[in-house]
Amino acid sequence: MKDILIDGHRLLTTDEIADAVIAYARALTETDDSDVVEFPTVYDGELSHCSLLLTGGTPVAVLEAAALTPALPGADIALAEIERRVAARR
């Protein structure tokens, strides 16, 4: 699991989704664009669904998290969609 750090918040999600989100944020920065991505998270200890606005001016960081959580429902679908968007920008 990894934390996505954005605007003072920690969003815990799968390694693959966190890596895809940071790759997409980078791609959006290179094209001076923005988009909303959606993915499952654990927020304040609860399973949740995140809609995250990524812009070229928003700093985003990804950190390893020492957390064990159950599988996140919808993670595979969210990952495939974010990866598709990254690939479309290349």
N, C-alpha and C positions, 0 to 999 in steps of 0.2 A: 504494500500500500504506500501511497505517496500523498503528501499534502500539496495542494495548490494554494499559494499565498497571494492574495489580492486584496488591496484596500483594507488591510488590517484583519482580514478573515482567513481562516484555515479551512479548506475544503478537502476532506479525505476521500480519495477515490482509488481506483486500481492504478497500478504502475503504468499500464498501457494507456489508459485514458489520460492520465496526467502528462505523459510524454507526448501524446497526440495533441493535447491542448497547447502545450508550450510550442510545439512545432507549428501549429496553426497560428498562434499569436505571432510567431516570427514571420510566417508567410504574409500575414495581414500587414505587419509593419513594413515589409519590403514593398508592398503595393499601396501603402497609405490608405488602407481600407478598414472596415469593421464588420463584425458579424456576431450573431448570438449562437452559442453552442449549448447543447443540453446534454446532461449526463447524470447518472446516479452518484450520490455522495453520502457520506456520513457527516452530519453537521450537529454539533452539540450532543454527540452520542446517539443520535437518531438517524435512521435511514431517511434519506431525503432525495429530492430531484432538484438539480441546479440548472437554471438558465443563466448563462454568464455572457455578458457583453464583452467582447474582445475588441480593443481599438489599438491603433498604433501608439497612442500616448499613455496607455495604461500599463504600468509595470506589473509583470506576472513572474512569480518564482515557483519552482517545484523542489520539494525537499523529500528525502526518504522519511517515512513515518514508521515508528515502532508500534504499529497497531495491528491487531489481528481482528478482522471482522468477517462476518459471513459474506457469501457472494452477494454482489450488488445486482439486484434485478435490473435487467435492461442494459447491463454494461456492454455486452457484445454488440448490440444494435447501435448504441451511442458511439462506441469505438469505431465501428465500420463507417458511420456517417462522418465523424470528424476526420478520419483518415482519407475518405473520399474527397472532402473539401480541401485538405492539404494537397492531395495529388492534383486536383483541378487547378491549383495556383502555380504549379510548377511548369 
